[in-house]
């Protein structure tokens, strides 16, 4: 919340465009989840992965997530797989 209210702190500026990009990603993921057919408990984890993939895809397309962010995500996932 502190990043939204003050636009300027010292010499740093805050760009509110990230709010729009994240809201677009949330709306897109919600729309995809809304139109998936009802398949019961068995396919629910698969549907959750589809919705998450849509969310990440929109964040990548809108350039909210960059190469450095993807490298961080890959590092975290690879550490969890080695456990």
Order of alpha helices (4+ residues) and beta strands (2+ residues): alpha-beta-beta-alpha-alpha-alpha
